[in-house]
């Protein structure tokens, strides 16, 4: 399944017409060789950004590529007019994508592999499979705990880190996120067992408990971990993505958190809803005749749906989000000359 996802991203990259790429420009989150104003452009960009292939770059390679990108950024900021041939242009876009996928834009720290978006499918996939395969309450609780623990770390490492988060706040957020996930999973599994007297039917229904429990738990997880960004706010940017001389905006931070929560909820559909439906319909007779194929087929379907569902969910909203001038804090409006302001909502 992971191989199929990697193949899809590789084909997307190989079949692109390099002549259509815009001139390279440096920005951690605001630029791409694709049109980020459209869903299709954001999906292609996210498909490549979340490719497990990106995990094979060493820390030394990441640091080297980051230095090249940073040096070019400095030269651009000094007003130098830099021109690159078609192949150099494509290589720079690719190197920037590799850096952006592994290095946090606010802290410049390398994100640990399991908590990168490119590591989401290979590291979280086995936990999601465990949730779907669990037919007992203890098993469901264990995999929910493991799944939401990793989700909490992914939300933390991919947050907007322009505002500091204390260790106490982080610990409270983790406990609240994982605790709520466990409560949701336990409540739903208990309801199924109490109201479905047939053990066989109850076991089948428990496989579908993963979907509603993961939707509620992931939303709570994301909101609890990311909500500490709201009170201090996030920096506002101009249309050229340069910082505006204004205090951070709490309203922009709130919009960014809400958009991310919605994308996390939508992500659960391809991961926990589509595979069980396919297994119960299209693949039902095949698996009845060949029970040994149940685990391989489930694993493959979940990884493929996860691998393509993740970039689709991330592409629903741009990472550099925007809001109308009249929607920001009233005291900021007179200082804003453009109709919209921009901000990094995180992923």
C-alpha positions as semicolon CSV with decimal commas, in nm:
position;residue;x (nm);y (nm);z (nm)
1;X;0,000;0,000;0,000
2;X;0,279;0,243;0,091
3;X;0,454;0,142;-0,233
4;X;0,143;0,232;-0,434
5;X;0,133;0,575;-0,268
6;X;0,503;0,629;-0,343
7;X;0,446;0,520;-0,703
8;X;0,163;0,771;-0,743
9;X;0,374;1,059;-0,615
10;X;0,671;0,952;-0,829
11;X;0,455;0,938;-1,144
12;X;0,309;1,279;-1,063
13;X;0,658;1,424;-1,040
14;X;0,799;1,244;-1,346
15;X;0,511;1,332;-1,577
16;X;0,516;1,705;-1,501
17;X;0,612;1,942;-1,782
18;X;0,910;2,134;-1,639
19;X;0,844;2,423;-1,875
20;X;0,520;2,497;-1,689
21;X;0,698;2,552;-1,357
22;X;0,713;2,918;-1,252
23;X;1,052;3,077;-1,176
24;X;1,186;2,953;-0,845
25;X;1,126;3,170;-0,539
26;X;1,205;3,093;-0,179
27;X;0,946;3,070;0,096
28;X;0,898;2,799;0,353
29;X;0,523;2,774;0,315
30;X;0,403;3,032;0,067
31;X;0,536;2,917;-0,266
32;X;0,508;2,609;-0,480
33;X;0,562;2,509;-0,841
34;X;0,187;2,438;-0,842
35;X;-0,103;2,682;-0,834
36;X;-0,202;2,681;-0,467
37;X;-0,514;2,886;-0,536
38;X;-0,682;2,571;-0,676
39;X;-0,762;2,240;-0,507
40;X;-0,591;2,047;-0,786
41;X;-0,271;2,245;-0,741
42;X;-0,278;2,204;-0,364
43;X;-0,351;1,830;-0,399
44;X;-0,053;1,774;-0,630
45;X;0,168;1,978;-0,399
46;X;0,051;1,787;-0,090
47;X;0,077;1,450;-0,267
48;X;0,448;1,516;-0,320
49;X;0,494;1,677;0,024
50;X;0,345;1,374;0,201
51;X;0,526;1,110;-0,007
52;X;0,705;0,851;0,213
53;X;0,995;0,881;-0,035
54;X;1,091;1,202;0,147
55;X;1,184;1,003;0,459
56;X;1,495;0,870;0,284
57;X;1,675;1,206;0,295
58;X;1,941;1,211;0,568
59;X;1,978;1,494;0,819
60;X;2,303;1,596;0,647
61;X;2,123;1,620;0,312
62;X;1,843;1,822;0,468
63;X;2,087;2,067;0,627
64;X;2,277;2,102;0,301
65;X;1,963;2,170;0,096
66;X;1,833;2,410;0,361
67;X;2,159;2,609;0,346
68;X;2,128;2,644;-0,033
69;X;1,764;2,758;-0,003
70;X;1,847;3,002;0,281
71;X;2,138;3,151;0,084
72;X;1,914;3,202;-0,218
73;X;1,646;3,358;0,000
74;X;1,900;3,607;0,136
75;X;2,009;3,697;-0,217
76;X;1,649;3,742;-0,329
77;X;1,582;3,970;-0,031
78;X;1,884;4,182;-0,129
79;X;1,722;4,241;-0,465
80;X;1,943;4,017;-0,677
81;X;1,788;3,900;-1,003
82;X;1,862;3,529;-1,024
83;X;1,787;3,320;-1,331
84;X;1,797;2,942;-1,358
85;X;1,766;2,706;-1,651
86;X;1,471;2,466;-1,668
87;X;1,645;2,176;-1,492
88;X;1,796;2,398;-1,220
89;X;1,454;2,555;-1,164
90;X;1,288;2,213;-1,119
91;X;1,570;2,094;-0,889
92;X;1,538;2,399;-0,664
93;X;1,161;2,353;-0,636
94;X;1,220;1,987;-0,543
95;X;1,487;2,072;-0,285
96;X;1,264;2,333;-0,126
97;X;0,982;2,077;-0,106
98;X;1,216;1,828;0,065
99;X;1,322;2,091;0,318
100;X;0,967;2,210;0,384
101;X;0,851;1,852;0,446
102;X;1,111;1,790;0,719
103;X;1,205;2,127;0,870
104;X;0,962;2,333;1,076
105;X;0,917;2,679;0,918
106;X;0,904;2,865;1,250
107;X;1,168;2,684;1,457
108;X;1,397;2,554;1,176
109;X;1,418;2,227;1,370
110;X;1,411;1,894;1,188
111;X;1,081;1,719;1,263
112;X;1,122;1,357;1,381
113;X;1,026;1,111;1,105
114;X;0,713;0,964;1,273
115;X;0,566;1,313;1,313
116;X;0,625;1,447;0,962
117;X;0,338;1,451;0,714
118;X;0,555;1,228;0,491
119;X;0,574;0,980;0,779
120;X;0,202;0,982;0,853
121;X;0,108;0,681;0,637
122;X;0,399;0,442;0,713
123;X;0,399;0,516;1,088
124;X;0,029;0,575;1,154
125;X;-0,099;0,317;0,905
126;X;-0,025;0,012;1,127
127;X;-0,207;0,178;1,418
128;X;-0,509;0,251;1,198
129;X;-0,509;-0,112;1,082
130;X;-0,503;-0,222;1,446
131;X;-0,804;-0,001;1,521
132;X;-1,002;-0,149;1,231
133;X;-0,906;-0,506;1,317
134;X;-0,985;-0,475;1,689
135;X;-1,289;-0,674;1,792
136;X;-1,251;-0,628;2,169
137;X;-1,278;-0,319;2,388
138;X;-0,922;-0,350;2,534
139;X;-0,776;-0,382;2,184
140;X;-0,976;-0,085;2,059
141;X;-0,867;0,125;2,358
142;X;-0,498;0,036;2,313
143;X;-0,488;0,124;1,943
144;X;-0,690;0,442;2,004
145;X;-0,436;0,545;2,268
146;X;-0,143;0,473;2,036
147;X;-0,311;0,636;1,736
148;X;-0,414;0,953;1,917
149;X;-0,075;0,978;2,091
150;X;0,092;0,993;1,753
151;X;-0,175;1,231;1,621
152;X;-0,110;1,462;1,917
153;X;0,261;1,469;1,833
154;X;0,187;1,529;1,462
155;X;-0,044;1,818;1,554
156;X;0,225;1,958;1,786
157;X;0,516;1,932;1,543
158;X;0,313;2,076;1,252
159;X;0,156;2,364;1,444
160;X;0,221;2,733;1,392
161;X;0,509;2,770;1,640
162;X;0,548;3,147;1,621
163;X;0,402;3,156;1,975
164;X;0,570;2,958;2,252
165;X;0,390;2,667;2,420
166;X;0,499;2,576;2,774
167;X;0,571;2,217;2,878
168;X;0,278;2,237;3,119
169;X;0,039;2,342;2,842
170;X;0,175;2,068;2,616
171;X;0,130;1,802;2,887
172;X;-0,225;1,922;2,961
173;X;-0,309;1,925;2,589
174;X;-0,173;1,573;2,538
175;X;-0,361;1,435;2,840
176;X;-0,684;1,602;2,730
177;X;-0,651;1,490;2,368
178;X;-0,566;1,126;2,439
179;X;-0,806;1,105;2,734
180;X;-1,096;1,229;2,523
181;X;-1,006;0,980;2,248
182;X;-1,007;0,690;2,493
183;X;-1,341;0,803;2,639
184;X;-1,504;0,824;2,296
185;X;-1,374;0,480;2,191
186;X;-1,478;0,315;2,519
187;X;-1,825;0,474;2,514
188;X;-1,901;0,364;2,156
189;X;-1,772;0,009;2,205
190;X;-1,975;-0,023;2,526
191;X;-2,292;0,098;2,350
192;X;-2,243;-0,160;2,072
193;X;-2,187;-0,450;2,313
194;X;-2,484;-0,357;2,532
195;X;-2,731;-0,306;2,248
196;X;-2,627;-0,580;2,005
197;X;-2,694;-0,922;2,160
198;X;-2,547;-1,124;1,872
199;X;-2,170;-1,155;1,935
200;X;-2,091;-1,201;1,566
201;X;-2,283;-0,889;1,468
202;X;-2,129;-0,692;1,755
203;X;-1,779;-0,793;1,639
204;X;-1,854;-0,671;1,286
205;X;-1,998;-0,342;1,416
206;X;-1,694;-0,282;1,634
207;X;-1,487;-0,253;1,317
208;X;-1,703;0,044;1,217
209;X;-1,665;0,203;1,563
210;X;-1,317;0,314;1,451
211;X;-1,470;0,572;1,214
212;X;-1,698;0,776;1,446
213;X;-1,455;0,740;1,736
214;X;-1,162;0,857;1,523
215;X;-1,360;1,154;1,384
216;X;-1,456;1,278;1,730
217;X;-1,122;1,192;1,886
218;X;-0,914;1,347;1,605
219;X;-1,116;1,670;1,617
220;X;-1,080;1,693;1,994
221;X;-0,713;1,596;1,971
222;X;-0,634;1,859;1,708
223;X;-0,831;2,133;1,882
224;X;-0,688;2,065;2,228
225;X;-0,327;2,051;2,104
226;X;-0,360;2,351;1,871
227;X;-0,593;2,575;2,077
228;X;-0,307;2,723;2,287
229;X;-0,210;2,910;1,966
230;X;-0,531;3,117;1,983
231;X;-0,479;3,350;2,284
232;X;-0,131;3,475;2,180
233;X;-0,233;3,482;1,811
234;X;-0,030;3,432;1,492
235;X;0,160;3,688;1,280
236;X;-0,028;3,849;0,992
237;X;0,129;3,863;0,645
238;X;0,080;4,078;0,336
239;X;-0,007;3,939;-0,006
240;X;0,369;3,904;-0,069
241;X;0,394;3,702;0,257
242;X;0,602;3,963;0,434
243;X;0,515;4,023;0,803
244;X;0,285;4,316;0,872
245;X;0,390;4,560;1,149
246;X;0,101;4,448;1,368
247;X;0,062;4,241;1,686
248;X;-0,030;3,872;1,637
249;X;-0,395;3,807;1,560
250;X;-0,605;3,576;1,779
251;X;-0,886;3,573;1,523
252;X;-0,650;3,450;1,251
253;X;-0,518;3,183;1,487
254;X;-0,874;3,071;1,565
255;X;-0,961;3,044;1,194
256;X;-0,640;2,846;1,131
257;X;-0,714;2,601;1,412
258;X;-1,077;2,553;1,302
259;X;-0,972;2,488;0,940
260;X;-0,716;2,231;1,053
261;X;-0,970;2,057;1,278
262;X;-1,211;2,029;0,984
263;X;-0,943;1,879;0,758
264;X;-0,854;1,624;1,028
265;X;-1,220;1,520;1,053
266;X;-1,246;1,474;0,675
267;X;-0,924;1,270;0,672
268;X;-1,094;0,997;0,878
269;X;-1,336;0,916;0,590
270;X;-1,083;0,761;0,350
271;X;-0,897;0,597;0,639
272;X;-1,172;0,443;0,853
273;X;-1,490;0,452;0,642
274;X;-1,405;0,367;0,280
275;X;-1,194;0,049;0,349
276;X;-1,462;-0,120;0,570
277;X;-1,730;-0,038;0,312
278;X;-1,520;-0,187;0,030
279;X;-1,443;-0,496;0,238
280;X;-1,812;-0,543;0,324
281;X;-1,928;-0,505;-0,037
282;X;-1,688;-0,541;-0,331
283;X;-1,438;-0,772;-0,159
284;X;-1,689;-0,958;0,062
285;X;-1,724;-1,278;-0,143
286;X;-1,352;-1,294;-0,222
287;X;-1,261;-1,274;0,145
288;X;-1,525;-1,532;0,242
289;X;-1,363;-1,777;-0,004
290;X;-1,010;-1,678;0,103
291;X;-1,013;-1,573;0,472
292;X;-0,631;-1,559;0,476
293;X;-0,650;-1,261;0,239
294;X;-0,845;-1,049;0,489
295;X;-0,542;-0,891;0,660
296;X;-0,339;-0,822;0,339
297;X;-0,642;-0,675;0,158
298;X;-0,741;-0,461;0,457
299;X;-0,384;-0,337;0,497
300;X;-0,347;-0,252;0,129
301;X;-0,682;-0,071;0,103
302;X;-0,626;0,130;0,419
303;X;-0,272;0,238;0,323
304;X;-0,378;0,342;-0,028
305;X;-0,688;0,528;0,093
306;X;-0,480;0,688;0,369
307;X;-0,199;0,781;0,130
308;X;-0,428;0,964;-0,113
309;X;-0,679;1,084;0,148
310;X;-0,409;1,269;0,347
311;X;-0,305;1,508;0,066
312;X;-0,670;1,552;-0,032
313;X;-0,765;1,649;0,326
314;X;-0,464;1,880;0,359
315;X;-0,552;2,043;0,026
316;X;-0,903;2,148;0,130
317;X;-0,761;2,467;0,283
318;X;-0,438;2,642;0,178
319;X;-0,158;2,622;0,434
320;X;-0,119;2,997;0,390
321;X;-0,474;3,090;0,478
322;X;-0,635;3,432;0,448
323;X;-0,915;3,642;0,590
324;X;-1,086;3,967;0,494
325;X;-0,957;4,287;0,648
326;X;-1,294;4,348;0,815
327;X;-1,271;4,006;0,985
328;X;-0,948;4,078;1,177
329;X;-0,934;4,261;1,510
330;X;-1,095;4,604;1,484
331;X;-0,785;4,782;1,612
332;X;-0,579;4,637;1,324
333;X;-0,804;4,735;1,033
334;X;-0,690;5,093;0,978
335;X;-0,328;4,977;0,949
336;X;-0,406;4,720;0,678
337;X;-0,396;4,857;0,323
338;X;-0,502;4,542;0,135
339;X;-0,843;4,373;0,121
340;X;-0,710;4,048;0,270
341;X;-0,441;3,944;0,516
342;X;-0,259;3,611;0,522
343;X;-0,118;3,380;0,788
344;X;0,036;3,036;0,826
345;X;-0,230;2,806;0,971
346;X;0,004;2,506;1,003
347;X;-0,094;2,159;0,884
